[in-house]
């Protein structure tokens, strides 16, 4: 009860402390909205940003049109392969044609314990066809004496490169 009361007090304090709308305050943009996806950005730089004009995207960025739907349909494609004890793996998952790669990731599972394998990852990034990202790729080494399976997944959305001359292979 003590934690719950503290949470209520904290919530009330935040509500009181939050600024109220003032006369002359700028309203958020109403749209249209687009996502510019930069597949060459390395952390800590963002690889996606929301803009109100497709013209705001850089020539090398992929444009995802969020209009007219308010939501963007995102699909996930996964591929897996076996990895031997103390063996290497190189697995990639590919987005369907006409879709843009948003992000990806991997998981390697121990076939004996069903837990996660102890792996060293050398690459965990976009997979390219020439200069065009078409999926996600993970390369690594299984540091375990047990065999397992490594699964790589990529999230994809409908979109196209703003300037196909820059993005095309």
N, C-alpha and C positions, 0 to 999 in steps of 0.2 A: 504494500500500500504506500510505503514511503517513496519508492521509486516512481509510482504512478502519480502521486501528488507532486513530486518534483518535476515530472514531465509536464503536468498541467501548468505548473507555475512557469516553467521555461517557455512553454507555448504561449501563454498569456503575455509574458514579458516581451517575447519577440513580436507578437501582434501589436503591442503598444509602441514598441520601438521602431517598427517599420514605417517608412514615410508614407503619407497619404498622397493621393494624386493632387497636384496643385494646378491652379489656373495657368494656362500657357504651356503645360507639360506636353512633350512630343509623344504622339501615339505611335505604337510600333507599326511598321509597314504592313499593308494589307495584302501585298503580293502583286504580281505573281512571284513564285519562288523557284529557284534553281539551285542545284548542288554542283559546285565545281570540284572535281576529284583530281588531285595532283598525285599521280602514282610514282613520282620521283622524289617526293619529300621523305626525308629521314627524320626520325624522332630527334628533338622534341617538336619539329614543325608539324602542323596539322596536314592531313592528306585530303581533307574535305572541308568546304566552307559553303554556307548558304548565302545566296545573293538574290537580288530582286530583278536582275536582268542577265540573260544569257551572255550578253556582250561584256559583262564584267569578268567572265572567265578568261583566263590566259589561253593563248593558242595551243599550248601543250596539255591543257587540262581537259578532262572529259566532262561533258555537260549532262546532268540528269535533270530532266524536266519534271517538276512536281505538280504541274498544272494539266488538266483541271483537278485530278484527285488531290486531296489534302494529304494523303498518305503515299508513301513510296513502297511499291511491292518489292521486297527483298527476298531472294531465294538463296538457299545454301546447297552447294554441291560438295559431296565428300568422296574421297577415294582412299583405299587402304591397301597395305601390302604387308607381308610377313617380313620380320627382321630376325636374323639368327642371333644366337648368343654371341656377344662381343662383335656383332656384325654391323655394317653400315646400312643406311637407308637413304633413298632419294625418291620422295613421293610428291606428286603434284595433283591438284584438283583444278579442273578447267571450267570456266563459265561458258554457258551456251552462247552461240554466235548472236551478236546484237546486244549483248549485255556488257556492263562495265564492272570491273573488279572493285569492290569497296574495301574489303579486308579479308583476313584469313587466320588460320591457326592450326594447331596439331595436337594430338594426344597419342602416346605410345603406351600400350597395355601389355603387362606381363602375362603370358599364356599359362603360367603355373599358378601364380597367386591372384590373378585378375586385378592386381593393383597397377599403379603406374610404373613403367620401366624407368630405370636410371639412365638417361640419355644425355649426350652432349650434342647440342644443336649448333651447326656451323652456319646454316642459312635458314631463315624463316621469313620469307618475303614474297613479293610479287613474282610470278613466273611470266616470262616474256616470249613473244614471237617477234623477233626483231626488236623494235623499240616499243611495241604495243603490249601492254599487260593483258594477259588472257586467263590468268588463274593465280594460284598460290602454290609455292614450292617450299618444302622443308627437307633439308639435308642434315644428317647427323649420324651419330654412332651410338649403338647400344652398349652401355658399360656394364651390363648385367650378364651373369652366366646363364640366364634364362632367355629363351626365345620369346618373341611377342609379335604384336601387330601395331603398326603405326598408321594412324588415320589423319589425313590432311583435309581440311574443309576451307571453302572459299565462299564469301557472301557476294552476291551479284545483283545488279539492278539494271533495268533498261536504260540505255543512254548511248551517247555517241561523242566522239572527239569533236571539239569545237572546230578545229582546223585539221581535216584528214591528211593534209600534206605534211603536217608536223607529227601526227600520231601514227600514221601508217608505216608498216615495215619497209 
